[in-house]
Amino acid sequence: MTKLMESTLNAARLDEGKITIEIGHCNVKKTICDAGANIQELAKTHNIACEIIDLPKVIKADAGALDQVLTNLLSNAIKYAPDAPDILIKAFTSGDQIIIKVRDHGIGIDQDDMIKMFGKFFRAKTSVGISGTGIGLYLTKTLVEMHGGTISLQSIRGEGSTFTVRMH
């Protein structure tokens, strides 16, 4: 019930433009590793691996917002991969971009649902019977875009999903 209320409040804050970020110096490697470790503590049934290659020590970002992005993606990976315990966070640079990928081997998403995945209150057909509000990915996309970044999704039903965050 608390998560439902928080999701609804976050959706209202987004609609009213009341969610803001504070760009500062962010130790991106630490933020990524801490998010993975925090979720790992809660999810004893899953193994979260963190593969970090050639990241700058510090980037301009809101560490709290980046943590929320990662927490949302990792929580979804766990929720939608109940029988596939291995989740990978992979982070690296490509040109002037920081790329962060979160990969699971869970239930995946139908192709016709993928274009709607970041819409407010949208739930994929494969999520039937799994609790959720349809706010998490909407909020995640908004926070990434507030950083001038993008988020994308690749998924195959029955094989899992990879969410990719790109930031400058």
Summary of the structure (lengths in Angstrom):
residues: 168
radius of gyration: 15.2
end to end distance: 36.4
largest distance: 43.1
contacts: 505
relative contact order: 0.18
helix: 38%
strand: 26%
